[in-house]
Amino acid sequence: MRRVLALFAVIVTAILLQSTVFSQLRLLGVRPELLYLVTIVIALQEGPNEGALIGFTCGLAQDMLLDQPMGITALTLTLLGYAVGMARQYIVSPSPLVPTVVVAIATALGVAFYEIVTFLLGQFEAGVTYAVKVALLTALYNAVLTPILAPLLRRIVEGSRPRRVVRL
């Protein structure tokens, strides 16, 4: 129960920050995607099942705030969380830059996937150059925020794990 409440608090905080503070902070017209960052960091730390679950929850919460067909962000973040969770077994470097690089690459791919799906559904009317610009700048923005937020998320997730009790 403690873990569910901690992750729920992380998701609600990310939604509130993204919709209030970070909606005003734009880098060349692009804002960060905190829910992508939360999904990727938790999937990188916990694995594909937890990543997909957090991704679906984050995506569905963001879909409730957006004026567009429901489920596009939920689909994107679910697949992104699962893919990053599956890829973590192949990441063997202990470098502290690994989360930053993974967040940058995964955010760019996730935003690109989101734009492709919205284009196929007739919701995205901008050009390809704009879509690439948005994906790359969002990835850069999330990569800059990763060294600040990833340790905090790691501490929250590790602190919310159930403790094993051994009874004799």
PEQUICOR-V725062 format. One record per residue. N is the residue number from 0. RES is the residue in one letter. NEAR is the number of other C-alpha atoms within 12 Angstrom. D_LAST is the distance of its C-alpha to the last C-alpha in Angstrom with 2 decimals. Layout:
n:N res:RES near:NEAR d_last:D_LAST
n:N res:RES near:NEAR d_last:D_LAST
//
This chain:
n:0 res:M near:10 d_last:24.75
n:1 res:R near:16 d_last:25.01
n:2 res:R near:18 d_last:25.93
n:3 res:V near:20 d_last:28.57
n:4 res:L near:17 d_last:30.10
n:5 res:A near:23 d_last:30.27
n:6 res:L near:32 d_last:31.97
n:7 res:F near:23 d_last:34.21
n:8 res:A near:23 d_last:35.26
n:9 res:V near:33 d_last:36.08
n:10 res:I near:33 d_last:38.20
n:11 res:V near:24 d_last:40.01
n:12 res:T near:23 d_last:40.73
n:13 res:A near:31 d_last:42.09
n:14 res:I near:32 d_last:44.29
n:15 res:L near:21 d_last:45.61
n:16 res:L near:21 d_last:46.37
n:17 res:Q near:28 d_last:48.01
n:18 res:S near:23 d_last:50.14
n:19 res:T near:15 d_last:51.25
n:20 res:V near:17 d_last:51.19
n:21 res:F near:25 d_last:51.28
n:22 res:S near:19 d_last:53.81
n:23 res:Q near:15 d_last:56.32
n:24 res:L near:17 d_last:55.40
n:25 res:R near:19 d_last:57.10
n:26 res:L near:21 d_last:57.69
n:27 res:L near:16 d_last:60.97
n:28 res:G near:17 d_last:60.45
n:29 res:V near:25 d_last:56.86
n:30 res:R near:30 d_last:53.75
n:31 res:P near:41 d_last:50.20
n:32 res:E near:47 d_last:47.81
n:33 res:L near:42 d_last:44.62
n:34 res:L near:48 d_last:42.89
n:35 res:Y near:54 d_last:43.60
n:36 res:L near:52 d_last:42.15
n:37 res:V near:54 d_last:38.94
n:38 res:T near:54 d_last:38.55
n:39 res:I near:57 d_last:39.27
n:40 res:V near:50 d_last:37.01
n:41 res:I near:45 d_last:33.98
n:42 res:A near:42 d_last:34.75
n:43 res:L near:42 d_last:35.14
n:44 res:Q near:34 d_last:31.76
n:45 res:E near:29 d_last:29.69
n:46 res:G near:27 d_last:31.54
n:47 res:P near:30 d_last:33.85
n:48 res:N near:24 d_last:31.94
n:49 res:E near:34 d_last:31.23
n:50 res:G near:38 d_last:34.75
n:51 res:A near:35 d_last:36.43
n:52 res:L near:32 d_last:34.66
n:53 res:I near:45 d_last:35.53
n:54 res:G near:45 d_last:38.99
n:55 res:F near:35 d_last:39.66
n:56 res:T near:35 d_last:38.61
n:57 res:C near:45 d_last:40.69
n:58 res:G near:40 d_last:43.59
n:59 res:L near:29 d_last:43.69
n:60 res:A near:29 d_last:43.61
n:61 res:Q near:33 d_last:46.46
n:62 res:D near:24 d_last:48.38
n:63 res:M near:19 d_last:48.38
n:64 res:L near:18 d_last:50.26
n:65 res:L near:17 d_last:52.77
n:66 res:D near:12 d_last:55.91
n:67 res:Q near:17 d_last:55.66
n:68 res:P near:20 d_last:54.29
n:69 res:M near:21 d_last:50.62
n:70 res:G near:28 d_last:48.09
n:71 res:I near:34 d_last:49.78
n:72 res:T near:39 d_last:47.54
n:73 res:A near:33 d_last:44.46
n:74 res:L near:31 d_last:45.44
n:75 res:T near:41 d_last:46.19
n:76 res:L near:47 d_last:42.97
n:77 res:T near:35 d_last:40.82
n:78 res:L near:36 d_last:42.48
n:79 res:L near:48 d_last:42.41
n:80 res:G near:46 d_last:38.68
n:81 res:Y near:33 d_last:37.96
n:82 res:A near:31 d_last:40.43
n:83 res:V near:42 d_last:39.15
n:84 res:G near:33 d_last:35.54
n:85 res:M near:23 d_last:36.71
n:86 res:A near:22 d_last:38.82
n:87 res:R near:28 d_last:36.07
n:88 res:Q near:16 d_last:34.90
n:89 res:Y near:14 d_last:38.38
n:90 res:I near:18 d_last:38.38
n:91 res:V near:12 d_last:37.36
n:92 res:S near:13 d_last:39.20
n:93 res:P near:9 d_last:37.27
n:94 res:S near:11 d_last:40.37
n:95 res:P near:15 d_last:40.09
n:96 res:L near:18 d_last:43.14
n:97 res:V near:25 d_last:41.35
n:98 res:P near:38 d_last:40.27
n:99 res:T near:29 d_last:43.82
n:100 res:V near:29 d_last:45.46
n:101 res:V near:41 d_last:43.16
n:102 res:V near:44 d_last:43.74
n:103 res:A near:34 d_last:47.50
n:104 res:I near:29 d_last:47.79
n:105 res:A near:43 d_last:45.54
n:106 res:T near:43 d_last:47.29
n:107 res:A near:34 d_last:50.69
n:108 res:L near:31 d_last:49.72
n:109 res:G near:44 d_last:48.12
n:110 res:V near:41 d_last:51.16
n:111 res:A near:31 d_last:53.49
n:112 res:F near:27 d_last:51.69
n:113 res:Y near:33 d_last:51.90
n:114 res:E near:30 d_last:55.61
n:115 res:I near:25 d_last:56.27
n:116 res:V near:22 d_last:54.66
n:117 res:T near:24 d_last:56.58
n:118 res:F near:18 d_last:59.74
n:119 res:L near:13 d_last:59.27
n:120 res:L near:16 d_last:58.85
n:121 res:G near:13 d_last:61.98
n:122 res:Q near:17 d_last:60.33
n:123 res:F near:19 d_last:60.96
n:124 res:E near:16 d_last:64.62
n:125 res:A near:16 d_last:64.54
n:126 res:G near:13 d_last:65.56
n:127 res:V near:15 d_last:63.59
n:128 res:T near:13 d_last:64.26
n:129 res:Y near:20 d_last:62.84
n:130 res:A near:26 d_last:59.71
n:131 res:V near:23 d_last:59.16
n:132 res:K near:23 d_last:59.83
n:133 res:V near:33 d_last:57.29
n:134 res:A near:33 d_last:54.58
n:135 res:L near:30 d_last:55.19
n:136 res:L near:29 d_last:55.53
n:137 res:T near:38 d_last:52.42
n:138 res:A near:36 d_last:50.52
n:139 res:L near:31 d_last:52.00
n:140 res:Y near:35 d_last:51.14
n:141 res:N near:44 d_last:47.49
n:142 res:A near:34 d_last:47.34
n:143 res:V near:24 d_last:48.62
n:144 res:L near:29 d_last:45.99
n:145 res:T near:35 d_last:43.06
n:146 res:P near:24 d_last:42.63
n:147 res:I near:18 d_last:42.44
n:148 res:L near:27 d_last:40.20
n:149 res:A near:34 d_last:37.91
n:150 res:P near:22 d_last:35.91
n:151 res:L near:18 d_last:35.57
n:152 res:L near:34 d_last:34.38
n:153 res:R near:28 d_last:31.96
n:154 res:R near:18 d_last:30.44
n:155 res:I near:26 d_last:30.22
n:156 res:V near:31 d_last:28.64
n:157 res:E near:20 d_last:26.06
n:158 res:G near:18 d_last:25.26
n:159 res:S near:20 d_last:24.79
n:160 res:R near:18 d_last:22.20
n:161 res:P near:13 d_last:18.93
n:162 res:R near:10 d_last:16.18
n:163 res:R near:6 d_last:13.08
n:164 res:V near:6 d_last:9.91
n:165 res:V near:5 d_last:6.60
n:166 res:R near:4 d_last:3.74
n:167 res:L near:3 d_last:0.00
//
